[in-house]
């Protein structure tokens, strides 16, 4: 869990940098999501997609498009205020 916490606090900000301001293609989103998937595979040493999905659910690592959407909403709300 320490590795997951480090990933979420150190790596995710780099992966998600400026995603709220720049429109991304589906290919770019898929590539970024693959980075998260590879990290989970290396941390937990699993290969089955069902296991990866369960780990992502339990570790609060949703699909990258969900994270980007949240960041975009937060960004727009800050601009309004």
N, C-alpha and C positions, 0 to 999 in steps of 0.2 A: 504494500500500500504506500510505502514511502516513495517508491519509484513512480507510482501513479500521481502522487501529490506533486513530486518534482516536475513530472511531465506537464501537469495541468498548470502549475505556477510559473514554470520557466519556458517550456517549449510552445505551449498553446498561444501565448501572446505573440510569439514570433510567427507562428503559422497564420494567425488571424490578423496580423498587422495590416491596417488600412483597408480591411475587407468591407468595412461599413461605408467607405467613401468611393470605392472603385467597383463597378459592376464586373462580375466574374462570369466567364463562360462555364458551361456544364463540365467541360473537360478540366478546367482549372479547379472547380469545386471537387470533382472526383479525385483529382491528383492530391489535393489537400486532405481529403478524407482517407485516401490510401496511406498518407503519412501517419495518421492516427491509428489506422488499422495495423500498420507495420510495428508501431510502438507497442501496441497491445500484444501482438504476436511475440515480440521479443521479451517483453516483461513477463508474460504469463506462460509462454511457450505452448501456445495452442494454435491449431490450424483450422479447426472446424468453424465455419461461419456462424453457426448457432451459438457456439461457445463465445465467440468474439462479440456477438450481439448481446449476449447475456452479461458479459463483463462490462461492456459499454453502458448498459442499462444500470447495473449495480454501482458503477464508478462515476456515474453522472457524466458520461462522455457521449452526448447525442451525436447524430449525424452532423457533419460540418455545415450543411446548409441551414440547419436549425440554429446553430451557434451564430452564423453570419446574419441570419434574419433577426435574431435578438439584438445583436450589436447594431444593426442598421436602425432598428426601432429606437434603441437607446440614444443613438446619435441624433436622429431626427427630433426626438423629444427634448434633447438638450438644446438644439437649435431653436426650438419654439419658445423655450423659457427664457 
